[in-house]
Amino acid sequence: MGALGTETAFEVLAKAKALEKKGKDIVHLEIGEPDFDTPKNIKEAAVKALYAGYTHYVPAAGIPELRETIAEHISKTRNIPVDSDEVVVTPGAKPIMFFSILALVNPGDEILNLNPGFPIYESVINFVGAKQVPIPLKEENDFRFDSEYVKEKITNKTKLIVLNSPENPTGGVLTRNDLKAIADCIADREEVFVISDEIYDRILYEGEHESIASLPGMKEKTILLNGFSKTYAMTGWRLGYGVMRKDIAQKVTQLMVNSNSCTCAFTQMAGVEALKGPQDEPARMVAEFKKRREVIISGLNTIEGITCKKPRGAFYAFPNITGTGMNCSRLSDYLLNNAGVAVLPGTSFGQYGEGYLRLSFANSIENIKKALHRIAEAVKNL
């Protein structure tokens, strides 16, 4: 248990809530959660399912109707054939991270992991006794990796490569050439798999989403992770899924049996409606996020000592704060306690996050402007 990490966003949220109880006004830019409500048609589908009796155990891998719907959705959007037996539904997408690593990795194996990256990957890698090999994402390369560097780091001990695009925390987006470089490196390595975390696939501001699973020969080597939390503002519903080779899906299902039994039944029926129903609300959310992106990036770039690249996806700004003269942990604490703005230090996402903060712009433009003003005033007083 000593090797198991945490997610700093929830720790900062707790600190911010404690300050609010004391009467301090806090602008929350720490949590990666859409501030919109779940679309009405999805909620109505859940209520209908409740009254239709979806209140009992269901198959551990997921209700067949949802698995078939997901298979159709991924087949269409990734242009690959997907069978429902290759889909496992889980309570949120995090179990796919956990179960895939448990199923595929032994102590001492190496896992290449994007850094800065979502902290739960590093946490689980350490938990299972594997070795994390960080792949630096550098600002000068639009927070994409150096394919030659990755090639050098793949060894006989490599078992898994973790990708995330659009990426948390940087908002960076991997190109088809980036993904092809990975695919070429492991084409003849049967024992090496990829977790492709595509949870932000629909929150993209320029270009089209690219999936490594779509490349020739890569579907069989990829565990595609996705879910409903971000696209449909369903974070509290806990509904995610993985698409993977049938034999791996069977092992992940065994882990579901041993841990959760199954995913909530009526929530799964809401997931069917989410994928099959109108897509107007997700499109509206992305359009609003794009407006907020313009406000927060332009505002950050006017603050002395701070510069920020425009993210291509997700809803995070990842500003460079080295010009302030403070490290990211101290500055994030300073902004919370002195400016009433909750943000995350870049090191919450790994060693290569030093010199950066993560700001979620899943908040109103009014609050974003308030936060920017507060940050600018606080930085002046450093």
Rosetta blueprint (number, residue, H / E / L):
1 M L
2 G L
3 A L
4 L L
5 G L
6 T L
7 E L
8 T H
9 A H
10 F H
11 E H
12 V H
13 L H
14 A H
15 K H
16 A H
17 K H
18 A H
19 L H
20 E H
21 K H
22 K L
23 G L
24 K L
25 D L
26 I L
27 V E
28 H E
29 L L
30 E L
31 I L
32 G L
33 E L
34 P L
35 D L
36 F L
37 D L
38 T L
39 P L
40 K H
41 N H
42 I H
43 K H
44 E H
45 A H
46 A H
47 V H
48 K H
49 A H
50 L H
51 Y H
52 A L
53 G L
54 Y L
55 T L
56 H L
57 Y L
58 V L
59 P L
60 A L
61 A L
62 G L
63 I L
64 P H
65 E H
66 L H
67 R H
68 E H
69 T H
70 I H
71 A H
72 E H
73 H H
74 I H
75 S H
76 K H
77 T H
78 R H
79 N L
80 I L
81 P L
82 V L
83 D L
84 S H
85 D H
86 E H
87 V E
88 V E
89 V E
90 T E
91 P L
92 G L
93 A L
94 K H
95 P H
96 I H
97 M H
98 F H
99 F H
100 S H
101 I H
102 L H
103 A H
104 L H
105 V L
106 N L
107 P L
108 G L
109 D L
110 E E
111 I E
112 L E
113 N E
114 L E
115 N E
116 P L
117 G L
118 F L
119 P H
120 I H
121 Y H
122 E H
123 S H
124 V H
125 I H
126 N H
127 F H
128 V L
129 G L
130 A L
131 K E
132 Q E
133 V E
134 P E
135 I E
136 P E
137 L L
138 K E
139 E H
140 E H
141 N H
142 D L
143 F L
144 R E
145 F L
146 D L
147 S H
148 E H
149 Y H
150 V H
151 K H
152 E H
153 K H
154 I L
155 T L
156 N L
157 K L
158 T E
159 K E
160 L E
161 I E
162 V E
163 L E
164 N E
165 S L
166 P L
167 E L
168 N L
169 P L
170 T L
171 G L
172 G L
173 V L
174 L L
175 T L
176 R H
177 N H
178 D H
179 L H
180 K H
181 A H
182 I H
183 A H
184 D H
185 C H
186 I H
187 A L
188 D L
189 R L
190 E L
191 E L
192 V L
193 F E
194 V E
195 I E
196 S E
197 D E
198 E L
199 I L
200 Y L
201 D L
202 R L
203 I L
204 L E
205 Y L
206 E L
207 G L
208 E L
209 H L
210 E L
211 S L
212 I H
213 A H
214 S H
215 L L
216 P L
217 G L
218 M L
219 K H
220 E H
221 K H
222 T E
223 I E
224 L E
225 L E
226 N E
227 G E
228 F L
229 S L
230 K L
231 T L
232 Y L
233 A L
234 M L
235 T H
236 G H
237 W H
238 R L
239 L L
240 G E
241 Y E
242 G E
243 V E
244 M L
245 R L
246 K H
247 D H
248 I H
249 A H
250 Q H
251 K H
252 V H
253 T H
254 Q H
255 L H
256 M H
257 V H
258 N H
259 S H
260 N L
261 S L
262 C L
263 T L
264 C L
265 A H
266 F H
267 T H
268 Q H
269 M H
270 A H
271 G H
272 V H
273 E H
274 A H
275 L H
276 K H
277 G L
278 P L
279 Q L
280 D H
281 E H
282 P H
283 A H
284 R H
285 M H
286 V H
287 A H
288 E H
289 F H
290 K H
291 K H
292 R H
293 R H
294 E H
295 V H
296 I H
297 I H
298 S H
299 G H
300 L H
301 N L
302 T L
303 I L
304 E L
305 G L
306 I L
307 T E
308 C L
309 K L
310 K L
311 P L
312 R L
313 G E
314 A L
315 F L
316 Y E
317 A E
318 F L
319 P L
320 N E
321 I L
322 T H
323 G H
324 T H
325 G L
326 M L
327 N L
328 C H
329 S H
330 R H
331 L H
332 S H
333 D H
334 Y H
335 L H
336 L H
337 N H
338 N H
339 A H
340 G L
341 V E
342 A E
343 V L
344 L E
345 P E
346 G H
347 T H
348 S H
349 F H
350 G L
351 Q H
352 Y H
353 G H
354 E L
355 G L
356 Y E
357 L E
358 R E
359 L E
360 S E
361 F L
362 A L
363 N L
364 S L
365 I H
366 E H
367 N H
368 I H
369 K H
370 K H
371 A H
372 L H
373 H H
374 R H
375 I H
376 A H
377 E H
378 A H
379 V H
380 K H
381 N L
382 L L
